[in-house]
């Protein structure tokens, strides 16, 4: 299992994705050995880094992670779109690039769906007592960009490796910063437990469950 986590970026001095990736590196969950990689939060470079890790490790599945500040739950993304617009957030990547209306793959499809069993993952996460949901809105910054880039790479190469994205809330120390006061947060330990539950579902479900996953997600 390749588990990736973005480094700090923008106004987020500590990224929960990086912390959870480090926390889980080397663990064995449901027979899958987790190998973590910390990914630069830079357009296009991040895709190349993960593609190289896939070529090196030949994993059974890839779970990529990032932060979505303002969300109160762990969210498993369903769709990645072929569009980058960090300008709308006033966010440059860590290489200083500010993109607006730039496609990740100029001749690529409009979107790709995650190939992980996302409903089964959310069911397992909720059964572990952790608030979680499916999301259809991964944003238009580096998280959506990397998710799209890797799904495109795997589809284009005919790979059977399953892949998808998990968004995490702020860490408490980031939610405590004055610009973020009032934002929900989640500890590293709780977020890591959520990922363990999700990985168990990936191991146990070659295809997704048909059981409905009720949702009240607002953003």
VENBEL-V257711 format. One record per pair of residues at least 24 apart in sequence whose C-alpha atoms are under 10 Angstrom apart, sorted by the first residue. I is the first residue (numbers start at 1). J is the second residue. Records with the same first field share a line. If there is no record, write none. Layout:
I = J / J
This chain:
1 = 25 / 26 / 27 / 28 / 29 / 31 / 32 / 33 / 34 / 35 / 36 / 54 / 57 / 58 / 59 / 60 / 61 / 62 / 63 / 161 / 162 / 163 / 199 / 202 / 203
2 = 32 / 33 / 34 / 35 / 36 / 37 / 50 / 53 / 54 / 57 / 58 / 59 / 60 / 61 / 62 / 63 / 64 / 163
3 = 33 / 34 / 35 / 36 / 37 / 38 / 50 / 59 / 61 / 62 / 63 / 64 / 65 / 163 / 165 / 195 / 199
4 = 34 / 35 / 36 / 37 / 38 / 39 / 50 / 53 / 62 / 63 / 64 / 65 / 66 / 165 / 166
5 = 36 / 37 / 38 / 39 / 40 / 41 / 63 / 64 / 65 / 66 / 67 / 143 / 166
6 = 37 / 38 / 39 / 40 / 41 / 42 / 46 / 64 / 65 / 66 / 67 / 142 / 143
7 = 38 / 39 / 40 / 41 / 42 / 66 / 67 / 94
8 = 39 / 40 / 41 / 66 / 67 / 94
9 = 40 / 41 / 42 / 67 / 91 / 92 / 93 / 94 / 142
10 = 41 / 90 / 91 / 92 / 93 / 94
11 = 91 / 174 / 177 / 179 / 180
12 = 67 / 69 / 170 / 171 / 174 / 175 / 177 / 180
13 = 173 / 174
14 = 67 / 170 / 171 / 173 / 174
15 = 65 / 66 / 67 / 68 / 168 / 169 / 170 / 171 / 174
16 = 65 / 66 / 67 / 68 / 167 / 168 / 169 / 170 / 171 / 172 / 174 / 185 / 186 / 187 / 188 / 191 / 192
17 = 64 / 65 / 66 / 67 / 68 / 166 / 167 / 168 / 169 / 170 / 171 / 188 / 191 / 192
18 = 65 / 66 / 67 / 188
19 = 171 / 187 / 188 / 189 / 191 / 192
20 = 65 / 66 / 168 / 187 / 188 / 189 / 190 / 191 / 192 / 193 / 194 / 195
21 = 64 / 65 / 188 / 192 / 195
22 = 192
23 = 188 / 189 / 191 / 192
24 = 189 / 192 / 193 / 195 / 196
27 = 196
28 = 196 / 199
29 = 195 / 196 / 197 / 198 / 199 / 200 / 203
30 = 196 / 197 / 199 / 200 / 201 / 202 / 203 / 204
31 = 199 / 200 / 203 / 204
32 = 59 / 60 / 61 / 199 / 200 / 202 / 203
33 = 59 / 60
34 = 59 / 61 / 62 / 63 / 196 / 199
35 = 59 / 62
36 = 62 / 63 / 64
37 = 64
38 = 65
39 = 64 / 65 / 66 / 146
40 = 93 / 94 / 95 / 142
41 = 66 / 92 / 93 / 94 / 95 / 141 / 142 / 143 / 146
42 = 92 / 93 / 94 / 95 / 96 / 97 / 141 / 142 / 143 / 145 / 146
43 = 84 / 92 / 93 / 94 / 95 / 96 / 97 / 98 / 99 / 104 / 141 / 142 / 143 / 145 / 146 / 149
44 = 104 / 105 / 142 / 145 / 146 / 149
45 = 95 / 146
46 = 142 / 143 / 145 / 146 / 147 / 149 / 150
47 = 104 / 142 / 145 / 146 / 147 / 148 / 149 / 150 / 153
48 = 146 / 149 / 150 / 153
50 = 146 / 149 / 150
51 = 149 / 150 / 153 / 154
54 = 150 / 154 / 161
58 = 161
59 = 161 / 162 / 163
60 = 160 / 161 / 162 / 163 / 202 / 203
61 = 115 / 116 / 160 / 161 / 162 / 163 / 164 / 199 / 202 / 203
62 = 115 / 116 / 150 / 151 / 161 / 162 / 163 / 164 / 165 / 199
63 = 116 / 147 / 162 / 163 / 164 / 165 / 166 / 195 / 198 / 199 / 202
64 = 143 / 146 / 147 / 150 / 163 / 164 / 165 / 166 / 167
65 = 143 / 146 / 147 / 164 / 165 / 166 / 167 / 168 / 195
66 = 138 / 142 / 143 / 144 / 165 / 166 / 167 / 168 / 169 / 170
67 = 143 / 166 / 167 / 168 / 169 / 170 / 171
68 = 138 / 139 / 143 / 166 / 167 / 168 / 169 / 170 / 219
69 = 167 / 168 / 169 / 170 / 171 / 174 / 175 / 180 / 183 / 184 / 185
70 = 168 / 169 / 170 / 175 / 180 / 182 / 183 / 184 / 185 / 219
71 = 167 / 168 / 169 / 170 / 183 / 184 / 185 / 217 / 218 / 219
72 = 131 / 132 / 168 / 169 / 170 / 183 / 184 / 185 / 186 / 217 / 219
73 = 130 / 131 / 132 / 133 / 134 / 167 / 168 / 169 / 170 / 184 / 185 / 186 / 191 / 217
74 = 122 / 125 / 126 / 130 / 131 / 132 / 133 / 134 / 135 / 166 / 167 / 168 / 169 / 186 / 190 / 191 / 194 / 195
75 = 118 / 122 / 131 / 132 / 133 / 134 / 135 / 136 / 137 / 138 / 165 / 166 / 167 / 168 / 169 / 217
76 = 114 / 116 / 117 / 118 / 119 / 121 / 122 / 132 / 133 / 134 / 135 / 136 / 137 / 138 / 164 / 165 / 166 / 167 / 168 / 198
77 = 113 / 114 / 116 / 118 / 133 / 134 / 135 / 136 / 137 / 138 / 144 / 147 / 164 / 165 / 166 / 167
78 = 112 / 113 / 114 / 115 / 116 / 117 / 118 / 119 / 134 / 135 / 136 / 137 / 138 / 164 / 165 / 166
79 = 111 / 112 / 113 / 114 / 115 / 134 / 135 / 136 / 137 / 138 / 144 / 147 / 148 / 151 / 164 / 165
80 = 110 / 111 / 112 / 113 / 114 / 136 / 137 / 138 / 139 / 140 / 143 / 144 / 145 / 146 / 147 / 148 / 149 / 150 / 151 / 152 / 164 / 165
81 = 108 / 109 / 110 / 111 / 112 / 113 / 137 / 138 / 139 / 140 / 144 / 145 / 147 / 148 / 149
82 = 106 / 107 / 108 / 109 / 110 / 111 / 112 / 140 / 144 / 145 / 147 / 148 / 149 / 152
83 = 110 / 111 / 139 / 140 / 141 / 144 / 145 / 148
84 = 139 / 140 / 141 / 142 / 143 / 144 / 145
85 = 139 / 140 / 141 / 142 / 145
86 = 139 / 140 / 141 / 142
87 = 140 / 141
88 = 140 / 141
89 = 139 / 140 / 141
91 = 141 / 142
92 = 141 / 142
93 = 141 / 142
98 = 141
99 = 140 / 141
100 = 140 / 141
101 = 140
102 = 140
103 = 145
104 = 144 / 145 / 146 / 148 / 149 / 152
105 = 145 / 148 / 149 / 152
108 = 148 / 149 / 152 / 156
109 = 148 / 152
110 = 148
111 = 148 / 151 / 152
112 = 147 / 148 / 149 / 150 / 151 / 152 / 155 / 164
113 = 147 / 148 / 151 / 152 / 163 / 164
114 = 147 / 148 / 151 / 162 / 163 / 164 / 165
115 = 151 / 160 / 161 / 162 / 163 / 164 / 165 / 206 / 207 / 208
116 = 161 / 162 / 163 / 164 / 165 / 198 / 199 / 201 / 202 / 205 / 206 / 207 / 208
117 = 162 / 163 / 164 / 198 / 199 / 201 / 202 / 203 / 204 / 205 / 206 / 207 / 208 / 209 / 210
118 = 164 / 165 / 166 / 198 / 201 / 202 / 205 / 207 / 208 / 209 / 213
119 = 198 / 201 / 208 / 209 / 210 / 211 / 212 / 213 / 214
120 = 197 / 198 / 199 / 200 / 201 / 202 / 204 / 205 / 207 / 208 / 209 / 210 / 211 / 212 / 213
121 = 194 / 195 / 196 / 197 / 198 / 199 / 200 / 201 / 202 / 204 / 205 / 208 / 209
122 = 194 / 197 / 198 / 201 / 213 / 214
123 = 197 / 198 / 201 / 209 / 211 / 212 / 213 / 214
124 = 194 / 195 / 196 / 197 / 198 / 199 / 200 / 201 / 202
125 = 191 / 193 / 194 / 195 / 196 / 197 / 198 / 199 / 200 / 201
126 = 194 / 197 / 198
127 = 194 / 197
128 = 190 / 193 / 194 / 196 / 197 / 198
129 = 190 / 193 / 194
130 = 186 / 190 / 191 / 193 / 194 / 197
131 = 194
132 = 166 / 167 / 168 / 194 / 215 / 217
133 = 166 / 213 / 214 / 215 / 216 / 217
134 = 166 / 167 / 213 / 214 / 215 / 216 / 217
135 = 165 / 166 / 167 / 215 / 217 / 218 / 219
136 = 217 / 219
137 = 219
138 = 165 / 166 / 167 / 219
143 = 167
162 = 202 / 206
163 = 202
166 = 194 / 195 / 198
167 = 191
168 = 192 / 194 / 195
